[in-house]
């Protein structure tokens, strides 16, 4: 079975998409690095807010209410699309 190769997205497009997800309440799947370099996958999380000046977005887990703040620059993949700067 052949895997579909998804096109890469620029970081600014990802930030715009995350801001749109705040409005539409769309669930996202993100692969990011924590500040210490540990990879983390957030699958099925809601985007609750964004701050373009700080370059961050807040995610909320709809199942248990946990909130995480991520740095946009550390996003490596969104919904299966690689992200470039």
PDB file of N, CA, C and O in Angstrom:
ATOM      1  N   UNK A   1       0.843  -1.180   0.000  1.00  0.00           N
ATOM      2  CA  UNK A   1       0.000   0.000   0.000  1.00  0.00           C
ATOM      3  C   UNK A   1       0.884   1.238   0.000  1.00  0.00           C
ATOM      4  O   UNK A   1       1.823   1.329   0.791  1.00  0.00           O
ATOM      5  N   UNK A   2       0.600   2.169  -0.860  1.00  0.00           N
ATOM      6  CA  UNK A   2       1.412   3.367  -1.006  1.00  0.00           C
ATOM      7  C   UNK A   2       0.944   4.462  -0.068  1.00  0.00           C
ATOM      8  O   UNK A   2      -0.251   4.737   0.039  1.00  0.00           O
ATOM      9  N   UNK A   3       1.910   5.091   0.617  1.00  0.00           N
ATOM     10  CA  UNK A   3       1.590   6.177   1.551  1.00  0.00           C
ATOM     11  C   UNK A   3       1.523   7.506   0.820  1.00  0.00           C
ATOM     12  O   UNK A   3       2.373   7.810  -0.016  1.00  0.00           O
ATOM     13  N   UNK A   4       0.508   8.293   1.139  1.00  0.00           N
ATOM     14  CA  UNK A   4       0.368   9.611   0.534  1.00  0.00           C
ATOM     15  C   UNK A   4       1.371  10.571   1.167  1.00  0.00           C
ATOM     16  O   UNK A   4       1.463  10.668   2.390  1.00  0.00           O
ATOM     17  N   UNK A   5       2.116  11.277   0.327  1.00  0.00           N
ATOM     18  CA  UNK A   5       3.078  12.271   0.816  1.00  0.00           C
ATOM     19  C   UNK A   5       2.359  13.611   0.866  1.00  0.00           C
ATOM     20  O   UNK A   5       1.886  14.115  -0.154  1.00  0.00           O
ATOM     21  N   UNK A   6       2.283  14.179   2.056  1.00  0.00           N
ATOM     22  CA  UNK A   6       1.594  15.458   2.224  1.00  0.00           C
ATOM     23  C   UNK A   6       2.583  16.594   2.028  1.00  0.00           C
ATOM     24  O   UNK A   6       3.761  16.470   2.364  1.00  0.00           O
ATOM     25  N   UNK A   7       2.100  17.694   1.484  1.00  0.00           N
ATOM     26  CA  UNK A   7       2.962  18.836   1.204  1.00  0.00           C
ATOM     27  C   UNK A   7       3.325  19.567   2.494  1.00  0.00           C
ATOM     28  O   UNK A   7       2.559  19.588   3.458  1.00  0.00           O
ATOM     29  N   UNK A   8       4.504  20.160   2.482  1.00  0.00           N
ATOM     30  CA  UNK A   8       4.986  20.910   3.636  1.00  0.00           C
ATOM     31  C   UNK A   8       4.293  22.265   3.720  1.00  0.00           C
ATOM     32  O   UNK A   8       3.918  22.848   2.703  1.00  0.00           O
ATOM     33  N   UNK A   9       4.130  22.756   4.942  1.00  0.00           N
ATOM     34  CA  UNK A   9       3.496  24.046   5.192  1.00  0.00           C
ATOM     35  C   UNK A   9       4.494  24.997   5.838  1.00  0.00           C
ATOM     36  O   UNK A   9       5.314  24.592   6.662  1.00  0.00           O
ATOM     37  N   UNK A  10       4.413  26.264   5.453  1.00  0.00           N
ATOM     38  CA  UNK A  10       5.255  27.283   6.070  1.00  0.00           C
ATOM     39  C   UNK A  10       4.710  27.612   7.460  1.00  0.00           C
ATOM     40  O   UNK A  10       3.508  27.500   7.699  1.00  0.00           O
ATOM     41  N   UNK A  11       5.581  28.013   8.366  1.00  0.00           N
ATOM     42  CA  UNK A  11       5.202  28.307   9.743  1.00  0.00           C
ATOM     43  C   UNK A  11       4.100  29.368   9.821  1.00  0.00           C
ATOM     44  O   UNK A  11       3.193  29.234  10.643  1.00  0.00           O
ATOM     45  N   UNK A  12       4.148  30.401   9.004  1.00  0.00           N
ATOM     46  CA  UNK A  12       3.104  31.449   9.020  1.00  0.00           C
ATOM     47  C   UNK A  12       1.741  30.867   8.639  1.00  0.00           C
ATOM     48  O   UNK A  12       0.720  31.237   9.219  1.00  0.00           O
ATOM     49  N   UNK A  13       1.730  29.949   7.658  1.00  0.00           N
ATOM     50  CA  UNK A  13       0.472  29.295   7.276  1.00  0.00           C
ATOM     51  C   UNK A  13      -0.054  28.430   8.414  1.00  0.00           C
ATOM     52  O   UNK A  13      -1.264  28.349   8.626  1.00  0.00           O
ATOM     53  N   UNK A  14       0.842  27.791   9.139  1.00  0.00           N
ATOM     54  CA  UNK A  14       0.451  26.974  10.290  1.00  0.00           C
ATOM     55  C   UNK A  14      -0.155  27.864  11.375  1.00  0.00           C
ATOM     56  O   UNK A  14      -1.173  27.512  11.971  1.00  0.00           O
ATOM     57  N   UNK A  15       0.467  29.015  11.631  1.00  0.00           N
ATOM     58  CA  UNK A  15      -0.063  29.938  12.632  1.00  0.00           C
ATOM     59  C   UNK A  15      -1.458  30.428  12.237  1.00  0.00           C
ATOM     60  O   UNK A  15      -2.344  30.517  13.086  1.00  0.00           O
ATOM     61  N   UNK A  16      -1.658  30.743  10.963  1.00  0.00           N
ATOM     62  CA  UNK A  16      -2.976  31.161  10.491  1.00  0.00           C
ATOM     63  C   UNK A  16      -3.988  30.027  10.634  1.00  0.00           C
ATOM     64  O   UNK A  16      -5.131  30.256  11.030  1.00  0.00           O
ATOM     65  N   UNK A  17      -3.569  28.810  10.311  1.00  0.00           N
ATOM     66  CA  UNK A  17      -4.456  27.651  10.444  1.00  0.00           C
ATOM     67  C   UNK A  17      -4.832  27.420  11.904  1.00  0.00           C
ATOM     68  O   UNK A  17      -5.993  27.137  12.202  1.00  0.00           O
ATOM     69  N   UNK A  18      -3.865  27.538  12.822  1.00  0.00           N
ATOM     70  CA  UNK A  18      -4.159  27.363  14.244  1.00  0.00           C
ATOM     71  C   UNK A  18      -5.138  28.428  14.732  1.00  0.00           C
ATOM     72  O   UNK A  18      -6.030  28.133  15.527  1.00  0.00           O
ATOM     73  N   UNK A  19      -4.976  29.657  14.260  1.00  0.00           N
ATOM     74  CA  UNK A  19      -5.916  30.718  14.629  1.00  0.00           C
ATOM     75  C   UNK A  19      -7.317  30.427  14.088  1.00  0.00           C
ATOM     76  O   UNK A  19      -8.312  30.719  14.752  1.00  0.00           O
ATOM     77  N   UNK A  20      -7.396  29.857  12.898  1.00  0.00           N
ATOM     78  CA  UNK A  20      -8.695  29.476  12.333  1.00  0.00           C
ATOM     79  C   UNK A  20      -9.307  28.332  13.145  1.00  0.00           C
ATOM     80  O   UNK A  20     -10.525  28.273  13.315  1.00  0.00           O
ATOM     81  N   UNK A  21      -8.468  27.427  13.644  1.00  0.00           N
ATOM     82  CA  UNK A  21      -8.952  26.307  14.461  1.00  0.00           C
ATOM     83  C   UNK A  21      -9.541  26.792  15.787  1.00  0.00           C
ATOM     84  O   UNK A  21     -10.409  26.130  16.356  1.00  0.00           O
ATOM     85  N   UNK A  22      -9.079  27.935  16.279  1.00  0.00           N
ATOM     86  CA  UNK A  22      -9.670  28.513  17.488  1.00  0.00           C
ATOM     87  C   UNK A  22     -11.134  28.839  17.214  1.00  0.00           C
ATOM     88  O   UNK A  22     -12.008  28.544  18.028  1.00  0.00           O
ATOM     89  N   UNK A  23     -11.392  29.449  16.061  1.00  0.00           N
ATOM     90  CA  UNK A  23     -12.741  29.867  15.697  1.00  0.00           C
ATOM     91  C   UNK A  23     -13.647  28.682  15.383  1.00  0.00           C
ATOM     92  O   UNK A  23     -14.805  28.657  15.800  1.00  0.00           O
ATOM     93  N   UNK A  24     -13.122  27.699  14.647  1.00  0.00           N
ATOM     94  CA  UNK A  24     -13.945  26.571  14.203  1.00  0.00           C
ATOM     95  C   UNK A  24     -13.964  25.411  15.193  1.00  0.00           C
ATOM     96  O   UNK A  24     -14.741  24.471  15.029  1.00  0.00           O
ATOM     97  N   UNK A  25     -13.118  25.470  16.218  1.00  0.00           N
ATOM     98  CA  UNK A  25     -13.003  24.408  17.231  1.00  0.00           C
ATOM     99  C   UNK A  25     -12.641  23.063  16.610  1.00  0.00           C
ATOM    100  O   UNK A  25     -13.127  22.017  17.040  1.00  0.00           O
ATOM    101  N   UNK A  26     -11.783  23.104  15.594  1.00  0.00           N
ATOM    102  CA  UNK A  26     -11.307  21.893  14.930  1.00  0.00           C
ATOM    103  C   UNK A  26     -10.196  21.253  15.765  1.00  0.00           C
ATOM    104  O   UNK A  26      -9.317  21.950  16.273  1.00  0.00           O
ATOM    105  N   UNK A  27     -10.237  19.940  15.902  1.00  0.00           N
ATOM    106  CA  UNK A  27      -9.193  19.213  16.610  1.00  0.00           C
ATOM    107  C   UNK A  27      -7.964  19.112  15.716  1.00  0.00           C
ATOM    108  O   UNK A  27      -8.082  18.943  14.503  1.00  0.00           O
ATOM    109  N   UNK A  28      -6.782  19.215  16.323  1.00  0.00           N
ATOM    110  CA  UNK A  28      -5.529  19.144  15.567  1.00  0.00           C
ATOM    111  C   UNK A  28      -4.639  18.034  16.111  1.00  0.00           C
ATOM    112  O   UNK A  28      -4.790  17.582  17.246  1.00  0.00           O
ATOM    113  N   UNK A  29      -3.708  17.612  15.262  1.00  0.00           N
ATOM    114  CA  UNK A  29      -2.679  16.649  15.653  1.00  0.00           C
ATOM    115  C   UNK A  29      -1.331  17.314  15.393  1.00  0.00           C
ATOM    116  O   UNK A  29      -0.973  17.567  14.243  1.00  0.00           O
ATOM    117  N   UNK A  30      -0.590  17.596  16.453  1.00  0.00           N
ATOM    118  CA  UNK A  30       0.691  18.294  16.352  1.00  0.00           C
ATOM    119  C   UNK A  30       1.830  17.414  16.847  1.00  0.00           C
ATOM    120  O   UNK A  30       1.676  16.674  17.819  1.00  0.00           O
ATOM    121  N   UNK A  31       2.967  17.496  16.177  1.00  0.00           N
ATOM    122  CA  UNK A  31       4.204  16.907  16.653  1.00  0.00           C
ATOM    123  C   UNK A  31       5.130  18.072  16.955  1.00  0.00           C
ATOM    124  O   UNK A  31       5.521  18.807  16.048  1.00  0.00           O
ATOM    125  N   UNK A  32       5.485  18.246  18.227  1.00  0.00           N
ATOM    126  CA  UNK A  32       6.311  19.385  18.648  1.00  0.00           C
ATOM    127  C   UNK A  32       7.456  18.902  19.526  1.00  0.00           C
ATOM    128  O   UNK A  32       7.459  17.767  20.003  1.00  0.00           O
ATOM    129  N   UNK A  33       8.419  19.777  19.726  1.00  0.00           N
ATOM    130  CA  UNK A  33       9.499  19.525  20.671  1.00  0.00           C
ATOM    131  C   UNK A  33       9.274  20.380  21.902  1.00  0.00           C
ATOM    132  O   UNK A  33       8.909  21.551  21.797  1.00  0.00           O
ATOM    133  N   UNK A  34       9.492  19.791  23.071  1.00  0.00           N
ATOM    134  CA  UNK A  34       9.449  20.567  24.304  1.00  0.00           C
ATOM    135  C   UNK A  34      10.746  21.369  24.410  1.00  0.00           C
ATOM    136  O   UNK A  34      11.662  21.165  23.614  1.00  0.00           O
ATOM    137  N   UNK A  35      10.832  22.258  25.361  1.00  0.00           N
ATOM    138  CA  UNK A  35      12.010  23.109  25.528  1.00  0.00           C
ATOM    139  C   UNK A  35      13.282  22.298  25.765  1.00  0.00           C
ATOM    140  O   UNK A  35      14.375  22.733  25.401  1.00  0.00           O
ATOM    141  N   UNK A  36      13.141  21.116  26.378  1.00  0.00           N
ATOM    142  CA  UNK A  36      14.318  20.281  26.635  1.00  0.00           C
ATOM    143  C   UNK A  36      14.649  19.354  25.461  1.00  0.00           C
ATOM    144  O   UNK A  36      15.583  18.557  25.551  1.00  0.00           O
ATOM    145  N   UNK A  37      13.889  19.451  24.352  1.00  0.00           N
ATOM    146  CA  UNK A  37      14.167  18.662  23.162  1.00  0.00           C
ATOM    147  C   UNK A  37      13.402  17.359  23.068  1.00  0.00           C
ATOM    148  O   UNK A  37      13.585  16.604  22.114  1.00  0.00           O
ATOM    149  N   UNK A  38      12.550  17.080  24.037  1.00  0.00           N
ATOM    150  CA  UNK A  38      11.762  15.860  24.032  1.00  0.00           C
ATOM    151  C   UNK A  38      10.614  15.992  23.035  1.00  0.00           C
ATOM    152  O   UNK A  38       9.871  16.973  23.083  1.00  0.00           O
ATOM    153  N   UNK A  39      10.453  15.014  22.122  1.00  0.00           N
ATOM    154  CA  UNK A  39       9.321  15.089  21.187  1.00  0.00           C
ATOM    155  C   UNK A  39       8.013  14.725  21.867  1.00  0.00           C
ATOM    156  O   UNK A  39       7.963  13.816  22.694  1.00  0.00           O
ATOM    157  N   UNK A  40       6.940  15.451  21.506  1.00  0.00           N
ATOM    158  CA  UNK A  40       5.616  15.218  22.078  1.00  0.00           C
ATOM    159  C   UNK A  40       4.601  15.277  20.937  1.00  0.00           C
ATOM    160  O   UNK A  40       4.712  16.116  20.042  1.00  0.00           O
ATOM    161  N   UNK A  41       3.616  14.385  20.974  1.00  0.00           N
ATOM    162  CA  UNK A  41       2.518  14.409  20.014  1.00  0.00           C
ATOM    163  C   UNK A  41       1.238  14.777  20.744  1.00  0.00           C
ATOM    164  O   UNK A  41       0.875  14.149  21.738  1.00  0.00           O
ATOM    165  N   UNK A  42       0.554  15.807  20.241  1.00  0.00           N
ATOM    166  CA  UNK A  42      -0.740  16.209  20.769  1.00  0.00           C
ATOM    167  C   UNK A  42      -1.773  15.816  19.717  1.00  0.00           C
ATOM    168  O   UNK A  42      -1.922  16.505  18.708  1.00  0.00           O
ATOM    169  N   UNK A  43      -2.478  14.727  19.944  1.00  0.00           N
ATOM    170  CA  UNK A  43      -3.429  14.194  18.973  1.00  0.00           C
ATOM    171  C   UNK A  43      -4.857  14.420  19.471  1.00  0.00           C
ATOM    172  O   UNK A  43      -5.236  13.936  20.538  1.00  0.00           O
ATOM    173  N   UNK A  44      -5.643  15.160  18.685  1.00  0.00           N
ATOM    174  CA  UNK A  44      -7.030  15.421  19.047  1.00  0.00           C
ATOM    175  C   UNK A  44      -7.191  16.517  20.084  1.00  0.00           C
ATOM    176  O   UNK A  44      -8.111  16.454  20.899  1.00  0.00           O
ATOM    177  N   UNK A  45      -6.326  17.516  20.077  1.00  0.00           N
ATOM    178  CA  UNK A  45      -6.391  18.635  21.014  1.00  0.00           C
ATOM    179  C   UNK A  45      -7.044  19.837  20.336  1.00  0.00           C
ATOM    180  O   UNK A  45      -6.959  19.994  19.118  1.00  0.00           O
ATOM    181  N   UNK A  46      -7.692  20.677  21.128  1.00  0.00           N
ATOM    182  CA  UNK A  46      -8.286  21.926  20.656  1.00  0.00           C
ATOM    183  C   UNK A  46      -7.287  23.064  20.828  1.00  0.00           C
ATOM    184  O   UNK A  46      -6.526  23.085  21.796  1.00  0.00           O
ATOM    185  N   UNK A  47      -7.290  23.998  19.902  1.00  0.00           N
ATOM    186  CA  UNK A  47      -6.473  25.205  20.038  1.00  0.00           C
ATOM    187  C   UNK A  47      -7.337  26.216  20.775  1.00  0.00           C
ATOM    188  O   UNK A  47      -8.392  26.609  20.276  1.00  0.00           O
ATOM    189  N   UNK A  48      -6.900  26.646  21.966  1.00  0.00           N
ATOM    190  CA  UNK A  48      -7.736  27.535  22.765  1.00  0.00           C
ATOM    191  C   UNK A  48      -7.373  29.006  22.600  1.00  0.00           C
ATOM    192  O   UNK A  48      -8.239  29.869  22.745  1.00  0.00           O
ATOM    193  N   UNK A  49      -6.104  29.313  22.298  1.00  0.00           N
ATOM    194  CA  UNK A  49      -5.716  30.711  22.092  1.00  0.00           C
ATOM    195  C   UNK A  49      -4.355  30.763  21.406  1.00  0.00           C
ATOM    196  O   UNK A  49      -3.631  29.769  21.340  1.00  0.00           O
ATOM    197  N   UNK A  50      -4.030  31.948  20.899  1.00  0.00           N
ATOM    198  CA  UNK A  50      -2.746  32.154  20.249  1.00  0.00           C
ATOM    199  C   UNK A  50      -2.212  33.538  20.533  1.00  0.00           C
ATOM    200  O   UNK A  50      -2.975  34.475  20.766  1.00  0.00           O
ATOM    201  N   UNK A  51      -0.898  33.663  20.512  1.00  0.00           N
ATOM    202  CA  UNK A  51      -0.247  34.946  20.734  1.00  0.00           C
ATOM    203  C   UNK A  51       0.857  35.090  19.687  1.00  0.00           C
ATOM    204  O   UNK A  51       1.930  34.501  19.820  1.00  0.00           O
ATOM    205  N   UNK A  52       0.584  35.880  18.646  1.00  0.00           N
ATOM    206  CA  UNK A  52       1.562  36.036  17.566  1.00  0.00           C
ATOM    207  C   UNK A  52       2.818  36.765  18.037  1.00  0.00           C
ATOM    208  O   UNK A  52       3.918  36.456  17.581  1.00  0.00           O
ATOM    209  N   UNK A  53       2.666  37.715  18.932  1.00  0.00           N
ATOM    210  CA  UNK A  53       3.827  38.465  19.406  1.00  0.00           C
ATOM    211  C   UNK A  53       4.794  37.555  20.167  1.00  0.00           C
ATOM    212  O   UNK A  53       6.008  37.649  19.987  1.00  0.00           O
ATOM    213  N   UNK A  54       4.259  36.682  21.009  1.00  0.00           N
ATOM    214  CA  UNK A  54       5.096  35.743  21.762  1.00  0.00           C
ATOM    215  C   UNK A  54       5.428  34.500  20.941  1.00  0.00           C
ATOM    216  O   UNK A  54       6.352  33.761  21.281  1.00  0.00           O
ATOM    217  N   UNK A  55       4.673  34.265  19.856  1.00  0.00           N
ATOM    218  CA  UNK A  55       4.911  33.096  19.017  1.00  0.00           C
ATOM    219  C   UNK A  55       4.489  31.799  19.695  1.00  0.00           C
ATOM    220  O   UNK A  55       5.182  30.787  19.597  1.00  0.00           O
ATOM    221  N   UNK A  56       3.345  31.832  20.384  1.00  0.00           N
ATOM    222  CA  UNK A  56       2.868  30.649  21.100  1.00  0.00           C
ATOM    223  C   UNK A  56       1.386  30.417  20.838  1.00  0.00           C
ATOM    224  O   UNK A  56       0.662  31.323  20.427  1.00  0.00           O
ATOM    225  N   UNK A  57       0.955  29.192  21.083  1.00  0.00           N
ATOM    226  CA  UNK A  57      -0.455  28.830  21.062  1.00  0.00           C
ATOM    227  C   UNK A  57      -0.726  27.935  22.261  1.00  0.00           C
ATOM    228  O   UNK A  57       0.144  27.184  22.701  1.00  0.00           O
ATOM    229  N   UNK A  58      -1.937  28.024  22.782  1.00  0.00           N
ATOM    230  CA  UNK A  58      -2.345  27.156  23.883  1.00  0.00           C
ATOM    231  C   UNK A  58      -3.279  26.086  23.344  1.00  0.00           C
ATOM    232  O   UNK A  58      -4.184  26.364  22.558  1.00  0.00           O
ATOM    233  N   UNK A  59      -3.039  24.853  23.784  1.00  0.00           N
ATOM    234  CA  UNK A  59      -3.850  23.710  23.404  1.00  0.00           C
ATOM    235  C   UNK A  59      -4.588  23.200  24.623  1.00  0.00           C
ATOM    236  O   UNK A  59      -4.087  23.275  25.745  1.00  0.00           O
ATOM    237  N   UNK A  60      -5.801  22.672  24.390  1.00  0.00           N
ATOM    238  CA  UNK A  60      -6.578  22.096  25.483  1.00  0.00           C
ATOM    239  C   UNK A  60      -7.043  20.708  25.084  1.00  0.00           C
ATOM    240  O   UNK A  60      -7.580  20.503  23.996  1.00  0.00           O
ATOM    241  N   UNK A  61      -6.827  19.764  25.979  1.00  0.00           N
ATOM    242  CA  UNK A  61      -7.286  18.400  25.753  1.00  0.00           C
ATOM    243  C   UNK A  61      -8.778  18.344  26.062  1.00  0.00           C
ATOM    244  O   UNK A  61      -9.168  18.601  27.201  1.00  0.00           O
ATOM    245  N   UNK A  62      -9.631  18.015  25.078  1.00  0.00           N
ATOM    246  CA  UNK A  62     -11.073  18.018  25.330  1.00  0.00           C
ATOM    247  C   UNK A  62     -11.530  16.897  26.265  1.00  0.00           C
ATOM    248  O   UNK A  62     -12.634  16.963  26.806  1.00  0.00           O
ATOM    249  N   UNK A  63     -10.707  15.878  26.461  1.00  0.00           N
ATOM    250  CA  UNK A  63     -11.106  14.750  27.299  1.00  0.00           C
ATOM    251  C   UNK A  63     -10.929  15.026  28.785  1.00  0.00           C
ATOM    252  O   UNK A  63     -11.775  14.642  29.593  1.00  0.00           O
ATOM    253  N   UNK A  64      -9.819  15.700  29.156  1.00  0.00           N
ATOM    254  CA  UNK A  64      -9.558  15.910  30.579  1.00  0.00           C
ATOM    255  C   UNK A  64      -9.281  17.368  30.950  1.00  0.00           C
ATOM    256  O   UNK A  64      -9.041  17.662  32.121  1.00  0.00           O
ATOM    257  N   UNK A  65      -9.309  18.288  29.981  1.00  0.00           N
ATOM    258  CA  UNK A  65      -9.153  19.705  30.277  1.00  0.00           C
ATOM    259  C   UNK A  65      -7.723  20.183  30.477  1.00  0.00           C
ATOM    260  O   UNK A  65      -7.518  21.352  30.803  1.00  0.00           O
ATOM    261  N   UNK A  66      -6.728  19.320  30.293  1.00  0.00           N
ATOM    262  CA  UNK A  66      -5.337  19.757  30.436  1.00  0.00           C
ATOM    263  C   UNK A  66      -5.024  20.835  29.411  1.00  0.00           C
ATOM    264  O   UNK A  66      -5.520  20.797  28.285  1.00  0.00           O
ATOM    265  N   UNK A  67      -4.194  21.800  29.809  1.00  0.00           N
ATOM    266  CA  UNK A  67      -3.797  22.896  28.932  1.00  0.00           C
ATOM    267  C   UNK A  67      -2.286  22.881  28.779  1.00  0.00           C
ATOM    268  O   UNK A  67      -1.554  22.722  29.756  1.00  0.00           O
ATOM    269  N   UNK A  68      -1.827  23.046  27.547  1.00  0.00           N
ATOM    270  CA  UNK A  68      -0.401  23.110  27.254  1.00  0.00           C
ATOM    271  C   UNK A  68      -0.145  24.323  26.371  1.00  0.00           C
ATOM    272  O   UNK A  68      -0.930  24.622  25.470  1.00  0.00           O
ATOM    273  N   UNK A  69       0.961  25.022  26.635  1.00  0.00           N
ATOM    274  CA  UNK A  69       1.376  26.132  25.788  1.00  0.00           C
ATOM    275  C   UNK A  69       2.584  25.671  24.988  1.00  0.00           C
ATOM    276  O   UNK A  69       3.550  25.154  25.549  1.00  0.00           O
ATOM    277  N   UNK A  70       2.525  25.861  23.675  1.00  0.00           N
ATOM    278  CA  UNK A  70       3.632  25.436  22.821  1.00  0.00           C
ATOM    279  C   UNK A  70       4.194  26.637  22.075  1.00  0.00           C
ATOM    280  O   UNK A  70       3.473  27.580  21.747  1.00  0.00           O
ATOM    281  N   UNK A  71       5.486  26.583  21.817  1.00  0.00           N
ATOM    282  CA  UNK A  71       6.131  27.607  20.996  1.00  0.00           C
ATOM    283  C   UNK A  71       5.936  27.220  19.535  1.00  0.00           C
ATOM    284  O   UNK A  71       6.246  26.095  19.143  1.00  0.00           O
ATOM    285  N   UNK A  72       5.424  28.146  18.727  1.00  0.00           N
ATOM    286  CA  UNK A  72       5.136  27.854  17.326  1.00  0.00           C
ATOM    287  C   UNK A  72       6.379  27.384  16.578  1.00  0.00           C
ATOM    288  O   UNK A  72       6.280  26.524  15.703  1.00  0.00           O
ATOM    289  N   UNK A  73       7.512  27.917  16.897  1.00  0.00           N
ATOM    290  CA  UNK A  73       8.759  27.593  16.202  1.00  0.00           C
ATOM    291  C   UNK A  73       9.158  26.131  16.400  1.00  0.00           C
ATOM    292  O   UNK A  73       9.952  25.598  15.624  1.00  0.00           O
ATOM    293  N   UNK A  74       8.615  25.474  17.436  1.00  0.00           N
ATOM    294  CA  UNK A  74       8.956  24.082  17.733  1.00  0.00           C
ATOM    295  C   UNK A  74       7.951  23.082  17.163  1.00  0.00           C
ATOM    296  O   UNK A  74       8.005  21.897  17.490  1.00  0.00           O
ATOM    297  N   UNK A  75       7.028  23.555  16.306  1.00  0.00           N
ATOM    298  CA  UNK A  75       6.085  22.650  15.645  1.00  0.00           C
ATOM    299  C   UNK A  75       6.782  22.043  14.428  1.00  0.00           C
ATOM    300  O   UNK A  75       7.266  22.766  13.557  1.00  0.00           O
ATOM    301  N   UNK A  76       6.830  20.711  14.374  1.00  0.00           N
ATOM    302  CA  UNK A  76       7.470  20.028  13.260  1.00  0.00           C
ATOM    303  C   UNK A  76       6.472  19.394  12.298  1.00  0.00           C
ATOM    304  O   UNK A  76       6.806  19.121  11.145  1.00  0.00           O
ATOM    305  N   UNK A  77       5.242  19.157  12.772  1.00  0.00           N
ATOM    306  CA  UNK A  77       4.226  18.551  11.937  1.00  0.00           C
ATOM    307  C   UNK A  77       2.851  18.932  12.450  1.00  0.00           C
ATOM    308  O   UNK A  77       2.625  18.995  13.658  1.00  0.00           O
ATOM    309  N   UNK A  78       1.923  19.190  11.515  1.00  0.00           N
ATOM    310  CA  UNK A  78       0.543  19.491  11.890  1.00  0.00           C
ATOM    311  C   UNK A  78      -0.383  18.689  10.977  1.00  0.00           C
ATOM    312  O   UNK A  78      -0.320  18.815   9.754  1.00  0.00           O
ATOM    313  N   UNK A  79      -1.231  17.874  11.568  1.00  0.00           N
ATOM    314  CA  UNK A  79      -2.164  17.020  10.836  1.00  0.00           C
ATOM    315  C   UNK A  79      -1.461  16.227   9.729  1.00  0.00           C
ATOM    316  O   UNK A  79      -2.017  16.032   8.649  1.00  0.00           O
ATOM    317  N   UNK A  80      -0.242  15.775  10.006  1.00  0.00           N
ATOM    318  CA  UNK A  80       0.515  14.963   9.063  1.00  0.00           C
ATOM    319  C   UNK A  80       1.345  15.737   8.062  1.00  0.00           C
ATOM    320  O   UNK A  80       2.108  15.136   7.305  1.00  0.00           O
ATOM    321  N   UNK A  81       1.216  17.066   8.036  1.00  0.00           N
ATOM    322  CA  UNK A  81       1.998  17.910   7.116  1.00  0.00           C
ATOM    323  C   UNK A  81       3.274  18.362   7.820  1.00  0.00           C
ATOM    324  O   UNK A  81       3.203  18.879   8.936  1.00  0.00           O
ATOM    325  N   UNK A  82       4.441  18.181   7.194  1.00  0.00           N
ATOM    326  CA  UNK A  82       5.659  18.750   7.787  1.00  0.00           C
ATOM    327  C   UNK A  82       5.622  20.268   7.747  1.00  0.00           C
ATOM    328  O   UNK A  82       4.980  20.856   6.877  1.00  0.00           O
ATOM    329  N   UNK A  83       6.314  20.904   8.693  1.00  0.00           N
ATOM    330  CA  UNK A  83       6.346  22.360   8.799  1.00  0.00           C
ATOM    331  C   UNK A  83       7.769  22.848   8.585  1.00  0.00           C
ATOM    332  O   UNK A  83       8.716  22.295   9.145  1.00  0.00           O
ATOM    333  N   UNK A  84       7.916  23.903   7.760  1.00  0.00           N
ATOM    334  CA  UNK A  84       9.230  24.509   7.560  1.00  0.00           C
ATOM    335  C   UNK A  84       9.168  25.991   7.927  1.00  0.00           C
ATOM    336  O   UNK A  84       8.098  26.598   7.986  1.00  0.00           O
ATOM    337  N   UNK A  85      10.353  26.548   8.172  1.00  0.00           N
ATOM    338  CA  UNK A  85      10.454  27.952   8.583  1.00  0.00           C
ATOM    339  C   UNK A  85      10.771  28.818   7.372  1.00  0.00           C
ATOM    340  O   UNK A  85      10.898  30.036   7.500  1.00  0.00           O
TER     341      UNK A  85
END
